[in-house]
């Protein structure tokens, strides 16, 4: 892992209104599901079981 690089964002305040208005898509991911999916991917990718 590397320290923060130029251009890395500490946090985001994403506004998806344009996405919803222009394309009819409204993301609705649940945090618990997303974190669980990421942890599974991370373990599989780095073989950290």
PDB file of N, H, CA, C and O in Angstrom:
ATOM      1  N   UNK A   1       0.841  -1.172   0.000  1.00  0.00           N
ATOM      2  CA  UNK A   1       0.000   0.000   0.000  1.00  0.00           C
ATOM      3  C   UNK A   1       0.893   1.244   0.000  1.00  0.00           C
ATOM      4  O   UNK A   1       1.999   1.248   0.540  1.00  0.00           O
ATOM      5  N   UNK A   2       0.378   2.272  -0.613  1.00  0.00           N
ATOM      6  H   UNK A   2      -0.521   2.268  -1.052  1.00  0.00           H
ATOM      7  CA  UNK A   2       1.128   3.515  -0.722  1.00  0.00           C
ATOM      8  C   UNK A   2       0.443   4.600   0.101  1.00  0.00           C
ATOM      9  O   UNK A   2      -0.761   4.532   0.347  1.00  0.00           O
ATOM     10  N   UNK A   3       1.215   5.603   0.527  1.00  0.00           N
ATOM     11  H   UNK A   3       2.193   5.658   0.327  1.00  0.00           H
ATOM     12  CA  UNK A   3       0.576   6.735   1.202  1.00  0.00           C
ATOM     13  C   UNK A   3      -0.297   7.498   0.212  1.00  0.00           C
ATOM     14  O   UNK A   3      -0.248   7.242  -0.992  1.00  0.00           O
ATOM     15  N   UNK A   4      -1.076   8.413   0.707  1.00  0.00           N
ATOM     16  H   UNK A   4      -1.116   8.621   1.684  1.00  0.00           H
ATOM     17  CA  UNK A   4      -1.938   9.230  -0.142  1.00  0.00           C
ATOM     18  C   UNK A   4      -1.097   9.870  -1.243  1.00  0.00           C
ATOM     19  O   UNK A   4       0.001  10.370  -1.000  1.00  0.00           O
ATOM     20  N   UNK A   5      -1.638   9.841  -2.457  1.00  0.00           N
ATOM     21  H   UNK A   5      -2.530   9.434  -2.655  1.00  0.00           H
ATOM     22  CA  UNK A   5      -0.968  10.405  -3.617  1.00  0.00           C
ATOM     23  C   UNK A   5      -1.662  11.700  -4.026  1.00  0.00           C
ATOM     24  O   UNK A   5      -2.813  11.938  -3.663  1.00  0.00           O
ATOM     25  N   UNK A   6      -0.957  12.529  -4.779  1.00  0.00           N
ATOM     26  H   UNK A   6      -0.021  12.335  -5.074  1.00  0.00           H
ATOM     27  CA  UNK A   6      -1.574  13.739  -5.309  1.00  0.00           C
ATOM     28  C   UNK A   6      -2.822  13.353  -6.087  1.00  0.00           C
ATOM     29  O   UNK A   6      -2.770  12.471  -6.944  1.00  0.00           O
ATOM     30  N   UNK A   7      -3.920  13.991  -5.803  1.00  0.00           N
ATOM     31  H   UNK A   7      -3.963  14.707  -5.106  1.00  0.00           H
ATOM     32  CA  UNK A   7      -5.170  13.696  -6.495  1.00  0.00           C
ATOM     33  C   UNK A   7      -6.060  12.713  -5.761  1.00  0.00           C
ATOM     34  O   UNK A   7      -7.235  12.586  -6.107  1.00  0.00           O
ATOM     35  N   UNK A   8      -5.538  12.002  -4.745  1.00  0.00           N
ATOM     36  H   UNK A   8      -4.584  12.105  -4.464  1.00  0.00           H
ATOM     37  CA  UNK A   8      -6.380  11.096  -3.964  1.00  0.00           C
ATOM     38  C   UNK A   8      -7.370  11.908  -3.145  1.00  0.00           C
ATOM     39  O   UNK A   8      -7.025  12.959  -2.604  1.00  0.00           O
ATOM     40  N   UNK A   9      -8.582  11.427  -3.058  1.00  0.00           N
ATOM     41  H   UNK A   9      -8.863  10.574  -3.498  1.00  0.00           H
ATOM     42  CA  UNK A   9      -9.606  12.115  -2.276  1.00  0.00           C
ATOM     43  C   UNK A   9      -9.818  11.442  -0.938  1.00  0.00           C
ATOM     44  O   UNK A   9      -9.967  10.222  -0.868  1.00  0.00           O
ATOM     45  N   UNK A  10      -9.834  12.228   0.125  1.00  0.00           N
ATOM     46  H   UNK A  10      -9.713  13.219   0.068  1.00  0.00           H
ATOM     47  CA  UNK A  10     -10.061  11.686   1.463  1.00  0.00           C
ATOM     48  C   UNK A  10     -11.526  11.298   1.618  1.00  0.00           C
ATOM     49  O   UNK A  10     -11.839  10.278   2.233  1.00  0.00           O
ATOM     50  N   UNK A  11     -12.411  12.096   1.072  1.00  0.00           N
ATOM     51  H   UNK A  11     -12.156  12.925   0.573  1.00  0.00           H
ATOM     52  CA  UNK A  11     -13.834  11.795   1.113  1.00  0.00           C
ATOM     53  C   UNK A  11     -14.492  12.381  -0.132  1.00  0.00           C
ATOM     54  O   UNK A  11     -13.886  13.156  -0.871  1.00  0.00           O
ATOM     55  N   UNK A  12     -15.725  12.000  -0.339  1.00  0.00           N
ATOM     56  H   UNK A  12     -16.218  11.370   0.262  1.00  0.00           H
ATOM     57  CA  UNK A  12     -16.453  12.498  -1.501  1.00  0.00           C
ATOM     58  C   UNK A  12     -17.850  12.940  -1.082  1.00  0.00           C
ATOM     59  O   UNK A  12     -18.422  12.410  -0.130  1.00  0.00           O
ATOM     60  N   UNK A  13     -18.367  13.876  -1.775  1.00  0.00           N
ATOM     61  H   UNK A  13     -17.902  14.307  -2.548  1.00  0.00           H
ATOM     62  CA  UNK A  13     -19.731  14.338  -1.561  1.00  0.00           C
ATOM     63  C   UNK A  13     -20.454  14.183  -2.897  1.00  0.00           C
ATOM     64  O   UNK A  13     -20.977  15.149  -3.453  1.00  0.00           O
ATOM     65  N   UNK A  14     -20.472  12.941  -3.401  1.00  0.00           N
ATOM     66  H   UNK A  14     -20.047  12.157  -2.948  1.00  0.00           H
ATOM     67  CA  UNK A  14     -21.029  12.653  -4.715  1.00  0.00           C
ATOM     68  C   UNK A  14     -22.473  13.106  -4.810  1.00  0.00           C
ATOM     69  O   UNK A  14     -23.267  12.904  -3.891  1.00  0.00           O
ATOM     70  N   UNK A  15     -22.795  13.711  -5.919  1.00  0.00           N
ATOM     71  H   UNK A  15     -22.150  13.875  -6.665  1.00  0.00           H
ATOM     72  CA  UNK A  15     -24.154  14.130  -6.209  1.00  0.00           C
ATOM     73  C   UNK A  15     -24.596  13.368  -7.451  1.00  0.00           C
ATOM     74  O   UNK A  15     -24.094  13.615  -8.547  1.00  0.00           O
ATOM     75  N   UNK A  16     -25.528  12.448  -7.282  1.00  0.00           N
ATOM     76  H   UNK A  16     -25.936  12.247  -6.391  1.00  0.00           H
ATOM     77  CA  UNK A  16     -25.961  11.605  -8.397  1.00  0.00           C
ATOM     78  C   UNK A  16     -27.235  12.125  -9.055  1.00  0.00           C
ATOM     79  O   UNK A  16     -27.869  11.395  -9.817  1.00  0.00           O
ATOM     80  N   UNK A  17     -27.622  13.362  -8.781  1.00  0.00           N
ATOM     81  H   UNK A  17     -27.108  13.955  -8.162  1.00  0.00           H
ATOM     82  CA  UNK A  17     -28.851  13.906  -9.365  1.00  0.00           C
ATOM     83  C   UNK A  17     -28.814  13.914 -10.888  1.00  0.00           C
ATOM     84  O   UNK A  17     -29.799  13.536 -11.522  1.00  0.00           O
ATOM     85  N   UNK A  18     -27.697  14.337 -11.493  1.00  0.00           N
ATOM     86  H   UNK A  18     -26.897  14.644 -10.978  1.00  0.00           H
ATOM     87  CA  UNK A  18     -27.603  14.357 -12.953  1.00  0.00           C
ATOM     88  C   UNK A  18     -27.737  12.949 -13.527  1.00  0.00           C
ATOM     89  O   UNK A  18     -28.386  12.758 -14.556  1.00  0.00           O
ATOM     90  N   UNK A  19     -27.137  11.976 -12.878  1.00  0.00           N
ATOM     91  H   UNK A  19     -26.610  12.130 -12.042  1.00  0.00           H
ATOM     92  CA  UNK A  19     -27.229  10.596 -13.326  1.00  0.00           C
ATOM     93  C   UNK A  19     -28.684  10.127 -13.313  1.00  0.00           C
ATOM     94  O   UNK A  19     -29.150   9.498 -14.263  1.00  0.00           O
ATOM     95  N   UNK A  20     -29.386  10.435 -12.243  1.00  0.00           N
ATOM     96  H   UNK A  20     -29.008  10.946 -11.471  1.00  0.00           H
ATOM     97  CA  UNK A  20     -30.791  10.040 -12.139  1.00  0.00           C
ATOM     98  C   UNK A  20     -31.652  10.798 -13.151  1.00  0.00           C
ATOM     99  O   UNK A  20     -32.487  10.195 -13.826  1.00  0.00           O
ATOM    100  N   UNK A  21     -31.458  12.100 -13.260  1.00  0.00           N
ATOM    101  H   UNK A  21     -30.780  12.589 -12.712  1.00  0.00           H
ATOM    102  CA  UNK A  21     -32.281  12.917 -14.156  1.00  0.00           C
ATOM    103  C   UNK A  21     -32.035  12.597 -15.628  1.00  0.00           C
ATOM    104  O   UNK A  21     -32.981  12.562 -16.414  1.00  0.00           O
ATOM    105  N   UNK A  22     -30.792  12.366 -16.010  1.00  0.00           N
ATOM    106  H   UNK A  22     -30.023  12.395 -15.371  1.00  0.00           H
ATOM    107  CA  UNK A  22     -30.461  12.154 -17.417  1.00  0.00           C
ATOM    108  C   UNK A  22     -30.603  10.711 -17.886  1.00  0.00           C
ATOM    109  O   UNK A  22     -30.868  10.459 -19.062  1.00  0.00           O
ATOM    110  N   UNK A  23     -30.427   9.763 -16.962  1.00  0.00           N
ATOM    111  H   UNK A  23     -30.212   9.968 -16.007  1.00  0.00           H
ATOM    112  CA  UNK A  23     -30.416   8.358 -17.377  1.00  0.00           C
ATOM    113  C   UNK A  23     -31.410   7.491 -16.608  1.00  0.00           C
ATOM    114  O   UNK A  23     -31.556   6.305 -16.904  1.00  0.00           O
ATOM    115  N   UNK A  24     -32.091   8.074 -15.628  1.00  0.00           N
ATOM    116  H   UNK A  24     -31.973   9.037 -15.388  1.00  0.00           H
ATOM    117  CA  UNK A  24     -33.064   7.305 -14.861  1.00  0.00           C
ATOM    118  C   UNK A  24     -32.444   6.273 -13.937  1.00  0.00           C
ATOM    119  O   UNK A  24     -33.123   5.341 -13.505  1.00  0.00           O
ATOM    120  N   UNK A  25     -31.153   6.427 -13.624  1.00  0.00           N
ATOM    121  H   UNK A  25     -30.602   7.184 -13.975  1.00  0.00           H
ATOM    122  CA  UNK A  25     -30.458   5.471 -12.761  1.00  0.00           C
ATOM    123  C   UNK A  25     -30.208   6.089 -11.404  1.00  0.00           C
ATOM    124  O   UNK A  25     -29.620   7.166 -11.300  1.00  0.00           O
ATOM    125  N   UNK A  26     -30.654   5.408 -10.369  1.00  0.00           N
ATOM    126  H   UNK A  26     -31.131   4.534 -10.454  1.00  0.00           H
ATOM    127  CA  UNK A  26     -30.420   5.888  -9.002  1.00  0.00           C
ATOM    128  C   UNK A  26     -29.737   4.767  -8.214  1.00  0.00           C
ATOM    129  O   UNK A  26     -30.369   3.763  -7.883  1.00  0.00           O
ATOM    130  N   UNK A  27     -28.449   4.939  -7.914  1.00  0.00           N
ATOM    131  H   UNK A  27     -27.935   5.754  -8.183  1.00  0.00           H
ATOM    132  CA  UNK A  27     -27.744   3.909  -7.133  1.00  0.00           C
ATOM    133  C   UNK A  27     -28.408   3.721  -5.774  1.00  0.00           C
ATOM    134  O   UNK A  27     -28.851   4.684  -5.149  1.00  0.00           O
ATOM    135  N   UNK A  28     -28.471   2.477  -5.326  1.00  0.00           N
ATOM    136  H   UNK A  28     -28.111   1.694  -5.833  1.00  0.00           H
ATOM    137  CA  UNK A  28     -29.093   2.218  -4.020  1.00  0.00           C
ATOM    138  C   UNK A  28     -28.380   1.084  -3.289  1.00  0.00           C
ATOM    139  O   UNK A  28     -29.021   0.245  -2.657  1.00  0.00           O
ATOM    140  N   UNK A  29     -27.078   1.064  -3.379  1.00  0.00           N
ATOM    141  H   UNK A  29     -26.558   1.745  -3.893  1.00  0.00           H
ATOM    142  CA  UNK A  29     -26.292   0.016  -2.737  1.00  0.00           C
ATOM    143  C   UNK A  29     -26.323   0.173  -1.230  1.00  0.00           C
ATOM    144  O   UNK A  29     -26.286   1.286  -0.705  1.00  0.00           O
ATOM    145  N   UNK A  30     -26.391  -0.951  -0.545  1.00  0.00           N
ATOM    146  H   UNK A  30     -26.421  -1.855  -0.971  1.00  0.00           H
ATOM    147  CA  UNK A  30     -26.363  -0.965   0.921  1.00  0.00           C
ATOM    148  C   UNK A  30     -24.914  -1.097   1.386  1.00  0.00           C
ATOM    149  O   UNK A  30     -24.160  -1.919   0.866  1.00  0.00           O
ATOM    150  N   UNK A  31     -24.536  -0.293   2.355  1.00  0.00           N
ATOM    151  H   UNK A  31     -25.148   0.376   2.778  1.00  0.00           H
ATOM    152  CA  UNK A  31     -23.153  -0.263   2.839  1.00  0.00           C
ATOM    153  C   UNK A  31     -22.676  -1.641   3.279  1.00  0.00           C
ATOM    154  O   UNK A  31     -21.570  -2.051   2.927  1.00  0.00           O
ATOM    155  N   UNK A  32     -23.494  -2.364   4.043  1.00  0.00           N
ATOM    156  H   UNK A  32     -24.393  -2.031   4.329  1.00  0.00           H
ATOM    157  CA  UNK A  32     -23.079  -3.672   4.553  1.00  0.00           C
ATOM    158  C   UNK A  32     -22.786  -4.645   3.407  1.00  0.00           C
ATOM    159  O   UNK A  32     -21.830  -5.418   3.477  1.00  0.00           O
ATOM    160  N   UNK A  33     -23.604  -4.606   2.358  1.00  0.00           N
ATOM    161  H   UNK A  33     -24.380  -3.978   2.301  1.00  0.00           H
ATOM    162  CA  UNK A  33     -23.398  -5.494   1.220  1.00  0.00           C
ATOM    163  C   UNK A  33     -22.121  -5.112   0.487  1.00  0.00           C
ATOM    164  O   UNK A  33     -21.327  -5.976   0.115  1.00  0.00           O
ATOM    165  N   UNK A  34     -21.928  -3.817   0.282  1.00  0.00           N
ATOM    166  H   UNK A  34     -22.573  -3.115   0.585  1.00  0.00           H
ATOM    167  CA  UNK A  34     -20.741  -3.353  -0.449  1.00  0.00           C
ATOM    168  C   UNK A  34     -19.462  -3.680   0.302  1.00  0.00           C
ATOM    169  O   UNK A  34     -18.497  -4.148  -0.302  1.00  0.00           O
ATOM    170  N   UNK A  35     -19.437  -3.448   1.586  1.00  0.00           N
ATOM    171  H   UNK A  35     -20.221  -3.068   2.077  1.00  0.00           H
ATOM    172  CA  UNK A  35     -18.234  -3.735   2.376  1.00  0.00           C
ATOM    173  C   UNK A  35     -17.960  -5.232   2.370  1.00  0.00           C
ATOM    174  O   UNK A  35     -16.814  -5.652   2.211  1.00  0.00           O
ATOM    175  N   UNK A  36     -19.001  -6.038   2.540  1.00  0.00           N
ATOM    176  H   UNK A  36     -19.932  -5.697   2.669  1.00  0.00           H
ATOM    177  CA  UNK A  36     -18.826  -7.490   2.502  1.00  0.00           C
ATOM    178  C   UNK A  36     -18.274  -7.968   1.172  1.00  0.00           C
ATOM    179  O   UNK A  36     -17.400  -8.833   1.132  1.00  0.00           O
ATOM    180  N   UNK A  37     -18.784  -7.404   0.080  1.00  0.00           N
ATOM    181  H   UNK A  37     -19.495  -6.701   0.112  1.00  0.00           H
ATOM    182  CA  UNK A  37     -18.296  -7.768  -1.257  1.00  0.00           C
ATOM    183  C   UNK A  37     -16.838  -7.367  -1.432  1.00  0.00           C
ATOM    184  O   UNK A  37     -16.044  -8.120  -1.996  1.00  0.00           O
ATOM    185  N   UNK A  38     -16.492  -6.190  -0.953  1.00  0.00           N
ATOM    186  H   UNK A  38     -17.137  -5.578  -0.495  1.00  0.00           H
ATOM    187  CA  UNK A  38     -15.109  -5.727  -1.067  1.00  0.00           C
ATOM    188  C   UNK A  38     -14.169  -6.622  -0.264  1.00  0.00           C
ATOM    189  O   UNK A  38     -13.099  -6.982  -0.753  1.00  0.00           O
ATOM    190  N   UNK A  39     -14.545  -6.982   0.943  1.00  0.00           N
ATOM    191  H   UNK A  39     -15.415  -6.690   1.341  1.00  0.00           H
ATOM    192  CA  UNK A  39     -13.691  -7.829   1.784  1.00  0.00           C
ATOM    193  C   UNK A  39     -13.487  -9.183   1.117  1.00  0.00           C
ATOM    194  O   UNK A  39     -12.372  -9.704   1.109  1.00  0.00           O
ATOM    195  N   UNK A  40     -14.552  -9.761   0.556  1.00  0.00           N
ATOM    196  H   UNK A  40     -15.458  -9.337   0.563  1.00  0.00           H
ATOM    197  CA  UNK A  40     -14.417 -11.036  -0.141  1.00  0.00           C
ATOM    198  C   UNK A  40     -13.462 -10.892  -1.327  1.00  0.00           C
ATOM    199  O   UNK A  40     -12.567 -11.717  -1.510  1.00  0.00           O
ATOM    200  N   UNK A  41     -13.652  -9.845  -2.129  1.00  0.00           N
ATOM    201  H   UNK A  41     -14.378  -9.175  -1.980  1.00  0.00           H
ATOM    202  CA  UNK A  41     -12.760  -9.629  -3.271  1.00  0.00           C
ATOM    203  C   UNK A  41     -11.311  -9.472  -2.795  1.00  0.00           C
ATOM    204  O   UNK A  41     -10.399 -10.069  -3.367  1.00  0.00           O
ATOM    205  N   UNK A  42     -11.108  -8.680  -1.767  1.00  0.00           N
ATOM    206  H   UNK A  42     -11.848  -8.194  -1.302  1.00  0.00           H
ATOM    207  CA  UNK A  42      -9.756  -8.406  -1.263  1.00  0.00           C
ATOM    208  C   UNK A  42      -9.077  -9.706  -0.837  1.00  0.00           C
ATOM    209  O   UNK A  42      -7.928  -9.963  -1.197  1.00  0.00           O
ATOM    210  N   UNK A  43      -9.793 -10.519  -0.071  1.00  0.00           N
ATOM    211  H   UNK A  43     -10.726 -10.310   0.222  1.00  0.00           H
ATOM    212  CA  UNK A  43      -9.217 -11.781   0.390  1.00  0.00           C
ATOM    213  C   UNK A  43      -8.895 -12.704  -0.782  1.00  0.00           C
ATOM    214  O   UNK A  43      -7.838 -13.333  -0.816  1.00  0.00           O
ATOM    215  N   UNK A  44      -9.815 -12.778  -1.740  1.00  0.00           N
ATOM    216  H   UNK A  44     -10.674 -12.267  -1.712  1.00  0.00           H
ATOM    217  CA  UNK A  44      -9.574 -13.625  -2.915  1.00  0.00           C
ATOM    218  C   UNK A  44      -8.393 -13.095  -3.733  1.00  0.00           C
ATOM    219  O   UNK A  44      -7.531 -13.862  -4.162  1.00  0.00           O
ATOM    220  N   UNK A  45      -8.365 -11.788  -3.942  1.00  0.00           N
ATOM    221  H   UNK A  45      -9.065 -11.165  -3.594  1.00  0.00           H
ATOM    222  CA  UNK A  45      -7.328 -11.183  -4.782  1.00  0.00           C
ATOM    223  C   UNK A  45      -5.951 -11.330  -4.157  1.00  0.00           C
ATOM    224  O   UNK A  45      -4.984 -11.637  -4.854  1.00  0.00           O
ATOM    225  N   UNK A  46      -5.851 -11.116  -2.858  1.00  0.00           N
ATOM    226  H   UNK A  46      -6.637 -10.867  -2.291  1.00  0.00           H
ATOM    227  CA  UNK A  46      -4.559 -11.165  -2.186  1.00  0.00           C
ATOM    228  C   UNK A  46      -4.306 -12.508  -1.502  1.00  0.00           C
ATOM    229  O   UNK A  46      -3.300 -12.685  -0.815  1.00  0.00           O
ATOM    230  N   UNK A  47      -5.229 -13.454  -1.696  1.00  0.00           N
ATOM    231  H   UNK A  47      -6.047 -13.311  -2.254  1.00  0.00           H
ATOM    232  CA  UNK A  47      -5.109 -14.784  -1.113  1.00  0.00           C
ATOM    233  C   UNK A  47      -4.855 -14.690   0.390  1.00  0.00           C
ATOM    234  O   UNK A  47      -4.036 -15.426   0.940  1.00  0.00           O
ATOM    235  N   UNK A  48      -5.563 -13.782   1.039  1.00  0.00           N
ATOM    236  H   UNK A  48      -6.228 -13.184   0.592  1.00  0.00           H
ATOM    237  CA  UNK A  48      -5.386 -13.547   2.483  1.00  0.00           C
ATOM    238  C   UNK A  48      -6.518 -14.235   3.240  1.00  0.00           C
ATOM    239  O   UNK A  48      -7.442 -13.577   3.718  1.00  0.00           O
ATOM    240  N   UNK A  49      -6.443 -15.518   3.343  1.00  0.00           N
ATOM    241  H   UNK A  49      -5.692 -16.052   2.955  1.00  0.00           H
ATOM    242  CA  UNK A  49      -7.517 -16.279   3.999  1.00  0.00           C
ATOM    243  C   UNK A  49      -7.158 -16.627   5.409  1.00  0.00           C
ATOM    244  O   UNK A  49      -7.945 -17.265   6.107  1.00  0.00           O
TER     245      UNK A  49
END
